[in-house]
Amino acid sequence: MMHIIDREVIQRHLEEKRQEIEQYRLGQHALKRKRKERKMTAFWAMFFSFSN
């Protein structure tokens, strides 16, 4: 009986860790995307200030 519970606990723990890693990866990806957008925004802001 104890063995089954341990296995369930371990499975649940692994699943949680996997989700945390997934969330972290998504977060990193979103950060990179935001950084890229910010660079583009800065570029356009400069472009428009020069053209006016």
DSSP file (Angstrom, degrees, kcal/mol; ACC not computed):
  #  RESIDUE AA STRUCTURE BP1 BP2  ACC     N-H-->O    O-->H-N    N-H-->O    O-->H-N    TCO  KAPPA ALPHA  PHI   PSI    X-CA   Y-CA   Z-CA
    1    1 A M     >        0   0    0      0, 0.0     4,-1.8     0, 0.0     3,-0.2   0.000 360.0 360.0 360.0 -47.1    0.0    0.0    0.0
    2    2 A M  H  >  +     0   0    0      1,-0.2     4,-2.6     2,-0.2     5,-0.2   0.895 360.0  56.6 -57.4 -41.9    2.7    2.4    1.0
    3    3 A H  H  > S+     0   0    0      1,-0.2     4,-2.2     2,-0.2    -1,-0.2   0.889 105.1  50.5 -59.7 -41.8    4.5    1.8   -2.3
    4    4 A I  H  > S+     0   0    0     -3,-0.2     4,-2.2     2,-0.2    -1,-0.2   0.928 110.7  49.0 -63.8 -45.7    1.5    2.8   -4.4
    5    5 A I  H  X S+     0   0    0     -4,-1.8     4,-2.8     1,-0.2     5,-0.2   0.934 110.4  51.1 -60.3 -46.9    1.0    6.1   -2.5
    6    6 A D  H  X S+     0   0    0     -4,-2.6     4,-2.8     1,-0.2    -1,-0.2   0.911 109.3  50.7 -56.3 -43.6    4.7    6.9   -2.9
    7    7 A R  H  X S+     0   0    0     -4,-2.2     4,-2.7     1,-0.2    -1,-0.2   0.906 110.7  48.5 -63.6 -41.4    4.4    6.3   -6.6
    8    8 A E  H  X S+     0   0    0     -4,-2.2     4,-2.8     2,-0.2    -1,-0.2   0.917 111.9  49.6 -64.1 -42.9    1.4    8.6   -6.9
    9    9 A V  H  X S+     0   0    0     -4,-2.8     4,-2.6     1,-0.2    -2,-0.2   0.924 112.3  47.4 -61.8 -44.7    3.1   11.3   -4.9
   10   10 A I  H  X S+     0   0    0     -4,-2.8     4,-2.9    -5,-0.2     5,-0.2   0.924 111.9  50.1 -63.1 -44.8    6.2   11.0   -7.1
   11   11 A Q  H  X S+     0   0    0     -4,-2.7     4,-2.5     1,-0.2    -2,-0.2   0.934 112.5  47.2 -58.2 -46.6    4.1   11.1  -10.3
   12   12 A R  H  X S+     0   0    0     -4,-2.8     4,-2.4     1,-0.2    -1,-0.2   0.911 112.2  50.4 -62.3 -42.1    2.2   14.2   -9.1
   13   13 A H  H  X S+     0   0    0     -4,-2.6     4,-2.5     1,-0.2    -2,-0.2   0.924 110.9  48.2 -62.4 -45.6    5.5   15.8   -8.1
   14   14 A L  H  X S+     0   0    0     -4,-2.9     4,-2.6     1,-0.2    -1,-0.2   0.905 110.7  51.9 -61.9 -41.2    7.0   15.1  -11.5
   15   15 A E  H  X S+     0   0    0     -4,-2.5     4,-2.2    -5,-0.2    -2,-0.2   0.914 110.1  48.5 -62.1 -43.7    3.9   16.5  -13.2
   16   16 A E  H  X S+     0   0    0     -4,-2.4     4,-2.5     2,-0.2    -2,-0.2   0.924 111.8  49.3 -62.4 -44.6    4.1   19.7  -11.2
   17   17 A K  H  X S+     0   0    0     -4,-2.5     4,-2.6     1,-0.2    -2,-0.2   0.917 109.7  52.1 -60.7 -42.8    7.8   20.1  -12.0
   18   18 A R  H  X S+     0   0    0     -4,-2.6     4,-2.3     1,-0.2    -1,-0.2   0.906 110.5  47.8 -61.0 -42.1    7.1   19.6  -15.7
   19   19 A Q  H  X S+     0   0    0     -4,-2.2     4,-2.9     2,-0.2    -1,-0.2   0.892 109.9  52.7 -66.3 -39.4    4.4   22.2  -15.6
   20   20 A E  H  X S+     0   0    0     -4,-2.5     4,-2.6     2,-0.2    -2,-0.2   0.930 110.7  47.2 -60.9 -44.9    6.7   24.7  -13.8
   21   21 A I  H  X S+     0   0    0     -4,-2.6     4,-2.8     2,-0.2    -2,-0.2   0.914 111.7  51.1 -62.5 -42.6    9.4   24.2  -16.4
   22   22 A E  H  X S+     0   0    0     -4,-2.3     4,-2.6     1,-0.2    -2,-0.2   0.928 111.0  47.7 -59.7 -46.7    6.8   24.6  -19.2
   23   23 A Q  H  X S+     0   0    0     -4,-2.9     4,-2.6     1,-0.2    -1,-0.2   0.908 111.4  51.0 -60.8 -42.1    5.6   27.9  -17.6
   24   24 A Y  H  X S+     0   0    0     -4,-2.6     4,-2.7     2,-0.2    -2,-0.2   0.923 110.5  48.7 -62.2 -44.8    9.2   29.0  -17.2
   25   25 A R  H  X S+     0   0    0     -4,-2.8     4,-2.5     2,-0.2    -2,-0.2   0.924 111.8  48.8 -61.1 -45.0    9.9   28.3  -20.9
   26   26 A L  H  X S+     0   0    0     -4,-2.6     4,-2.6     1,-0.2    -1,-0.2   0.906 111.2  51.2 -61.6 -40.8    6.7   30.1  -22.0
   27   27 A G  H  X S+     0   0    0     -4,-2.6     4,-2.4     2,-0.2    -2,-0.2   0.921 110.3  47.8 -61.8 -45.2    7.7   33.1  -19.8
   28   28 A Q  H  X S+     0   0    0     -4,-2.7     4,-2.4     1,-0.2    -1,-0.2   0.909 112.1  50.5 -61.8 -42.1   11.2   33.2  -21.3
   29   29 A H  H  X S+     0   0    0     -4,-2.5     4,-2.3     1,-0.2    -2,-0.2   0.920 110.7  48.5 -62.6 -44.8    9.7   33.0  -24.8
   30   30 A A  H  X S+     0   0    0     -4,-2.6     4,-2.8     1,-0.2    -1,-0.2   0.887 109.9  53.0 -63.1 -40.0    7.3   35.9  -24.0
   31   31 A L  H  X S+     0   0    0     -4,-2.4     4,-2.7     2,-0.2    -2,-0.2   0.935 109.1  48.3 -61.0 -46.7   10.1   37.9  -22.6
   32   32 A K  H  X S+     0   0    0     -4,-2.4     4,-2.3     1,-0.2    -2,-0.2   0.917 112.0  49.5 -59.8 -43.6   12.2   37.5  -25.7
   33   33 A R  H  X S+     0   0    0     -4,-2.3     4,-2.5     1,-0.2    -1,-0.2   0.923 111.3  49.1 -62.6 -44.4    9.2   38.4  -27.8
   34   34 A K  H  X S+     0   0    0     -4,-2.8     4,-2.7     1,-0.2    -2,-0.2   0.913 109.6  51.9 -61.6 -42.8    8.5   41.6  -25.7
   35   35 A R  H  X S+     0   0    0     -4,-2.7     4,-2.1     1,-0.2    -1,-0.2   0.916 110.1  49.0 -59.6 -43.3   12.2   42.6  -26.0
   36   36 A K  H  X S+     0   0    0     -4,-2.3     4,-2.1     1,-0.2    -1,-0.2   0.923 111.9  48.8 -62.6 -44.7   12.0   42.3  -29.8
   37   37 A E  H  X S+     0   0    0     -4,-2.5     4,-2.6     1,-0.2    -2,-0.2   0.897 109.2  53.0 -61.6 -40.4    8.8   44.3  -29.9
   38   38 A R  H  X S+     0   0    0     -4,-2.7     4,-2.5     2,-0.2    -1,-0.2   0.896 107.4  51.3 -64.1 -39.5   10.4   47.0  -27.7
   39   39 A K  H  X S+     0   0    0     -4,-2.1     4,-2.3     1,-0.2    -1,-0.2   0.925 111.3  47.9 -61.6 -44.3   13.3   47.2  -30.0
   40   40 A M  H  X S+     0   0    0     -4,-2.1     4,-2.7     2,-0.2    -2,-0.2   0.908 110.6  51.6 -63.2 -41.8   11.0   47.7  -32.9
   41   41 A T  H  X S+     0   0    0     -4,-2.6     4,-2.7     1,-0.2    -2,-0.2   0.917 110.0  48.9 -61.4 -44.4    9.0   50.3  -31.1
   42   42 A A  H  X S+     0   0    0     -4,-2.5     4,-2.3     1,-0.2    -1,-0.2   0.907 111.0  51.3 -61.9 -41.5   12.2   52.3  -30.2
   43   43 A F  H  X S+     0   0    0     -4,-2.3     4,-2.6     2,-0.2    -2,-0.2   0.935 112.6  44.6 -60.8 -47.9   13.2   52.1  -33.9
   44   44 A W  H  X S+     0   0    0     -4,-2.7     4,-2.8     2,-0.2     5,-0.2   0.884 110.7  54.3 -66.5 -38.1    9.8   53.4  -35.1
   45   45 A A  H  X S+     0   0    0     -4,-2.7     4,-2.1    -5,-0.2    -1,-0.2   0.924 112.1  44.5 -60.7 -43.8    9.8   56.1  -32.5
   46   46 A M  H  X S+     0   0    0     -4,-2.3     4,-2.0     2,-0.2    -2,-0.2   0.924 112.3  52.4 -65.1 -44.7   13.2   57.3  -33.7
   47   47 A F  H  X S+     0   0    0     -4,-2.6     4,-2.1     1,-0.2    -2,-0.2   0.922 111.9  44.9 -57.9 -47.2   12.1   57.0  -37.3
   48   48 A F  H  X S+     0   0    0     -4,-2.8     4,-1.5     1,-0.2    -1,-0.2   0.872 109.7  54.6 -69.1 -36.1    9.0   59.1  -36.8
   49   49 A S  H  < S+     0   0    0     -4,-2.1    -1,-0.2    -5,-0.2    -2,-0.2   0.855 112.3  44.9 -67.1 -31.5   10.8   61.8  -34.7
   50   50 A F  H  < S+     0   0    0     -4,-2.0    -2,-0.2     1,-0.2    -1,-0.2   0.875 111.1  52.2 -76.0 -36.9   13.3   62.2  -37.5
   51   51 A S  H  <        0   0    0     -4,-2.1    -2,-0.2     1,-0.2    -1,-0.2   0.749 360.0 360.0 -74.7 -21.4   10.7   62.3  -40.3
   52   52 A N     <        0   0    0     -4,-1.5    -1,-0.2    -5,-0.1    -2,-0.1   0.478 360.0 360.0 -81.7 360.0    8.7   65.0  -38.6
